[in-house]
Amino acid sequence: MDVGILVLLTLSFGVVLLMIQRSEAKRRKTVFILLVPVFLVIVWYANSRAYSAEALVGFGLALALNLLFWVFIGRYNPVGSSDSIRVMGLDD
């Protein structure tokens, strides 16, 4: 098992999962639909280079790391709504 590819795939899958996890609730479906092609490109790359085992382990590690992020940080700091953003110095 190639450790360098494993780290690369774990980071790639982790970024995709983190972007879905930390997106705004009403925009999460759109973000998911936009990131599915990115996910498929990562899987295609792994399969074309015969890194299927590394891709599976990398996805599992990325899922576990995102779960740990959600447990320790995400639950206590939920994603805000774009309606609640206030710009300082803007006269409304």
TORPA-4810 file (N, C-alpha, C, O; in nm, 3 decimals):
<nodes>
NODE_1_0.085_-0.118_0.000_0.000_0.000_0.000_0.089_0.124_0.000_0.178_0.138_0.084_M
NODE_2_0.065_0.213_-0.095_0.143_0.335_-0.111_0.091_0.442_-0.014_-0.022_0.489_-0.028_D
NODE_3_0.172_0.478_0.083_0.131_0.572_0.189_0.109_0.712_0.134_0.019_0.782_0.178_V
NODE_4_0.191_0.753_0.039_0.175_0.886_-0.019_0.041_0.902_-0.088_-0.026_1.004_-0.071_G
NODE_5_0.000_0.803_-0.166_-0.129_0.806_-0.233_-0.242_0.798_-0.130_-0.345_0.863_-0.146_I
NODE_6_-0.222_0.719_-0.026_-0.322_0.709_0.080_-0.347_0.845_0.146_-0.461_0.882_0.170_L
NODE_7_-0.241_0.916_0.175_-0.255_1.050_0.235_-0.324_1.145_0.138_-0.413_1.221_0.178_V
NODE_8_-0.285_1.141_0.012_-0.346_1.227_-0.090_-0.495_1.198_-0.105_-0.575_1.291_-0.110_L
NODE_9_-0.532_1.072_-0.111_-0.673_1.037_-0.124_-0.752_1.070_0.002_-0.867_1.113_-0.006_L
NODE_10_-0.691_1.050_0.118_-0.759_1.085_0.243_-0.785_1.235_0.250_-0.895_1.277_0.288_T
NODE_11_-0.687_1.316_0.212_-0.707_1.461_0.211_-0.811_1.501_0.108_-0.894_1.588_0.135_L
NODE_12_-0.808_1.440_-0.009_-0.905_1.474_-0.113_-1.047_1.441_-0.071_-1.138_1.524_-0.083_S
NODE_13_-1.067_1.319_-0.023_-1.199_1.280_0.024_-1.240_1.364_0.146_-1.357_1.401_0.159_F
NODE_14_-1.145_1.393_0.232_-1.175_1.472_0.352_-1.221_1.612_0.320_-1.313_1.663_0.384_G
NODE_15_-1.158_1.675_0.222_-1.199_1.811_0.183_-1.341_1.809_0.125_-1.421_1.897_0.156_V
NODE_16_-1.371_1.710_0.042_-1.505_1.701_-0.015_-1.609_1.680_0.095_-1.712_1.746_0.096_V
NODE_17_-1.582_1.588_0.186_-1.676_1.562_0.294_-1.690_1.682_0.388_-1.800_1.711_0.436_L
NODE_18_-1.581_1.750_0.414_-1.586_1.867_0.502_-1.665_1.981_0.439_-1.739_2.051_0.508_L
NODE_19_-1.651_1.999_0.309_-1.727_2.103_0.241_-1.877_2.073_0.245_-1.958_2.164_0.259_M
NODE_20_-1.914_1.947_0.233_-2.055_1.910_0.244_-2.103_1.929_0.387_-2.212_1.981_0.410_I
NODE_21_-2.022_1.886_0.483_-2.060_1.894_0.624_-2.077_2.039_0.670_-2.171_2.069_0.744_Q
NODE_22_-1.989_2.128_0.628_-1.990_2.265_0.678_-2.066_2.362_0.588_-2.055_2.484_0.606_R
NODE_23_-2.141_2.312_0.491_-2.221_2.401_0.407_-2.350_2.437_0.481_-2.395_2.366_0.571_S
NODE_24_-2.408_2.546_0.440_-2.531_2.594_0.500_-2.643_2.493_0.476_-2.647_2.429_0.371_E
NODE_25_-2.732_2.477_0.573_-2.833_2.372_0.567_-2.921_2.380_0.442_-2.949_2.278_0.380_A
NODE_26_-2.963_2.501_0.406_-3.052_2.510_0.290_-2.976_2.501_0.157_-3.039_2.491_0.052_K
NODE_27_-2.844_2.505_0.159_-2.764_2.492_0.038_-2.688_2.359_0.032_-2.612_2.336_-0.062_R
NODE_28_-2.708_2.273_0.129_-2.632_2.148_0.137_-2.659_2.055_0.019_-2.567_1.989_-0.030_R
NODE_29_-2.784_2.050_-0.027_-2.816_1.964_-0.141_-2.745_2.013_-0.267_-2.694_1.932_-0.344_K
NODE_30_-2.742_2.144_-0.288_-2.672_2.201_-0.404_-2.523_2.172_-0.397_-2.463_2.134_-0.497_T
NODE_31_-2.464_2.190_-0.280_-2.321_2.163_-0.262_-2.293_2.015_-0.286_-2.192_1.980_-0.348_V
NODE_32_-2.381_1.929_-0.239_-2.364_1.786_-0.259_-2.366_1.752_-0.408_-2.282_1.676_-0.456_F
NODE_33_-2.463_1.808_-0.481_-2.474_1.781_-0.624_-2.352_1.834_-0.700_-2.306_1.770_-0.794_I
NODE_34_-2.300_1.949_-0.658_-2.182_2.005_-0.724_-2.054_1.928_-0.693_-1.961_1.927_-0.773_L
NODE_35_-2.049_1.864_-0.577_-1.927_1.792_-0.538_-1.927_1.645_-0.578_-1.824_1.578_-0.566_L
NODE_36_-2.039_1.594_-0.625_-2.042_1.454_-0.671_-1.945_1.433_-0.788_-1.873_1.333_-0.787_V
NODE_37_-1.940_1.523_-0.889_-1.839_1.503_-0.995_-1.696_1.505_-0.944_-1.611_1.432_-0.995_P
NODE_38_-1.667_1.588_-0.845_-1.532_1.590_-0.787_-1.501_1.455_-0.722_-1.392_1.400_-0.739_V
NODE_39_-1.596_1.404_-0.648_-1.581_1.274_-0.584_-1.560_1.165_-0.689_-1.475_1.077_-0.672_F
NODE_40_-1.636_1.171_-0.798_-1.624_1.070_-0.903_-1.489_1.078_-0.975_-1.434_0.976_-1.015_L
NODE_41_-1.435_1.199_-0.991_-1.303_1.214_-1.051_-1.196_1.152_-0.961_-1.102_1.089_-1.010_V
NODE_42_-1.210_1.171_-0.831_-1.113_1.112_-0.738_-1.119_0.959_-0.745_-1.016_0.892_-0.748_I
NODE_43_-1.241_0.905_-0.748_-1.256_0.759_-0.758_-1.205_0.709_-0.892_-1.139_0.605_-0.898_V
NODE_44_-1.234_0.782_-1.001_-1.184_0.743_-1.133_-1.031_0.740_-1.134_-0.971_0.647_-1.186_W
NODE_45_-0.969_0.843_-1.077_-0.822_0.848_-1.071_-0.766_0.727_-0.996_-0.671_0.663_-1.040_Y
NODE_46_-0.827_0.696_-0.882_-0.778_0.583_-0.802_-0.794_0.452_-0.878_-0.705_0.366_-0.873_A
NODE_47_-0.906_0.435_-0.946_-0.927_0.310_-1.021_-0.838_0.301_-1.144_-0.791_0.192_-1.179_N
NODE_48_-0.814_0.413_-1.211_-0.731_0.408_-1.331_-0.584_0.381_-1.299_-0.511_0.328_-1.383_S
NODE_49_-0.541_0.416_-1.180_-0.403_0.392_-1.139_-0.388_0.267_-1.052_-0.281_0.242_-0.997_R
NODE_50_-0.495_0.190_-1.039_-0.497_0.066_-0.959_-0.470_0.092_-0.812_-0.395_0.019_-0.746_A
NODE_51_-0.533_0.198_-0.761_-0.523_0.231_-0.618_-0.658_0.213_-0.549_-0.697_0.295_-0.467_Y
NODE_52_-0.728_0.107_-0.582_-0.861_0.085_-0.526_-0.856_0.063_-0.375_-0.941_0.115_-0.302_S
NODE_53_-0.759_-0.013_-0.328_-0.748_-0.038_-0.184_-0.715_0.090_-0.109_-0.770_0.116_-0.003_A
NODE_54_-0.625_0.171_-0.165_-0.590_0.298_-0.101_-0.710_0.392_-0.100_-0.729_0.467_-0.004_E
NODE_55_-0.790_0.390_-0.207_-0.909_0.475_-0.213_-1.010_0.435_-0.107_-1.070_0.521_-0.042_A
NODE_56_-1.029_0.306_-0.090_-1.124_0.259_0.011_-1.077_0.294_0.152_-1.157_0.341_0.234_L
NODE_57_-0.951_0.272_0.180_-0.896_0.305_0.312_-0.896_0.457_0.332_-0.928_0.505_0.441_V
NODE_58_-0.860_0.532_0.228_-0.859_0.677_0.236_-0.997_0.733_0.262_-1.012_0.827_0.340_G
NODE_59_-1.100_0.676_0.196_-1.237_0.722_0.221_-1.279_0.690_0.363_-1.345_0.772_0.428_F
NODE_60_-1.243_0.573_0.413_-1.276_0.538_0.551_-1.208_0.630_0.651_-1.270_0.673_0.748_G
NODE_61_-1.080_0.660_0.627_-1.009_0.753_0.716_-1.068_0.893_0.710_-1.083_0.958_0.813_L
NODE_62_-1.103_0.939_0.590_-1.163_1.071_0.574_-1.297_1.078_0.645_-1.330_1.179_0.708_A
NODE_63_-1.375_0.972_0.634_-1.504_0.967_0.702_-1.485_0.970_0.854_-1.558_1.041_0.924_L
NODE_64_-1.388_0.894_0.903_-1.361_0.892_1.048_-1.310_1.028_1.096_-1.352_1.075_1.202_A
NODE_65_-1.222_1.091_1.021_-1.170_1.223_1.061_-1.279_1.329_1.058_-1.282_1.416_1.145_L
NODE_66_-1.368_1.323_0.960_-1.479_1.419_0.955_-1.577_1.395_1.068_-1.635_1.489_1.121_N
NODE_67_-1.596_1.270_1.105_-1.682_1.240_1.220_-1.621_1.295_1.348_-1.691_1.353_1.431_L
NODE_68_-1.491_1.278_1.366_-1.424_1.333_1.483_-1.430_1.486_1.484_-1.448_1.546_1.589_L
NODE_69_-1.414_1.549_1.367_-1.427_1.694_1.358_-1.566_1.737_1.400_-1.581_1.835_1.474_F
NODE_70_-1.667_1.666_1.353_-1.804_1.702_1.389_-1.829_1.683_1.538_-1.895_1.766_1.601_W
NODE_71_-1.776_1.575_1.596_-1.797_1.548_1.739_-1.732_1.655_1.826_-1.793_1.703_1.921_V
NODE_72_-1.608_1.693_1.794_-1.535_1.785_1.880_-1.556_1.932_1.847_-1.545_2.016_1.936_F
NODE_73_-1.587_1.965_1.722_-1.597_2.105_1.683_-1.734_2.139_1.623_-1.795_2.238_1.661_I
NODE_74_-1.781_2.058_1.531_-1.901_2.089_1.456_-2.028_2.097_1.536_-2.114_2.181_1.507_G
NODE_75_-2.043_2.012_1.636_-2.166_2.015_1.717_-2.178_2.143_1.797_-2.288_2.195_1.814_R
NODE_76_-2.068_2.194_1.845_-2.070_2.312_1.932_-2.061_2.442_1.854_-2.091_2.548_1.908_Y
NODE_77_-2.021_2.435_1.728_-2.012_2.552_1.641_-2.088_2.524_1.513_-2.028_2.495_1.409_N
NODE_78_-2.221_2.532_1.519_-2.299_2.499_1.399_-2.278_2.601_1.288_-2.236_2.715_1.313_P
NODE_79_-2.307_2.560_1.168_-2.294_2.647_1.052_-2.403_2.753_1.060_-2.520_2.721_1.081_V
NODE_80_-2.365_2.878_1.043_-2.461_2.986_1.049_-2.540_2.999_0.920_-2.505_2.941_0.817_G
NODE_81_-2.645_3.076_0.927_-2.728_3.102_0.811_-2.680_3.229_0.742_-2.634_3.322_0.808_S
NODE_82_-2.690_3.233_0.611_-2.648_3.353_0.539_-2.741_3.470_0.567_-2.705_3.585_0.542_S
NODE_83_-2.860_3.442_0.620_-2.953_3.549_0.656_-2.908_3.623_0.781_-2.947_3.738_0.803_D
NODE_84_-2.827_3.558_0.863_-2.787_3.619_0.990_-2.653_3.693_0.981_-2.604_3.743_1.082_S
NODE_85_-2.595_3.699_0.863_-2.466_3.768_0.849_-2.489_3.918_0.851_-2.573_3.970_0.778_I
NODE_86_-2.415_3.987_0.935_-2.422_4.133_0.945_-2.289_4.191_0.899_-2.183_4.148_0.946_R
NODE_87_-2.294_4.286_0.810_-2.173_4.351_0.761_-2.156_4.480_0.837_-2.244_4.567_0.835_V
NODE_88_-2.042_4.495_0.904_-2.018_4.615_0.984_-1.995_4.734_0.891_-1.920_4.724_0.793_M
NODE_89_-2.061_4.846_0.923_-2.043_4.968_0.844_-2.140_4.979_0.728_-2.135_5.077_0.653_G
NODE_90_-2.227_4.879_0.710_-2.323_4.885_0.603_-2.452_4.947_0.655_-2.509_4.899_0.752_L
NODE_91_-2.497_5.053_0.591_-2.619_5.121_0.635_-2.739_5.054_0.571_-2.757_5.055_0.450_D
NODE_92_-2.823_4.995_0.657_-2.945_4.929_0.607_-3.065_5.012_0.641_-3.178_4.975_0.607_D
</nodes>
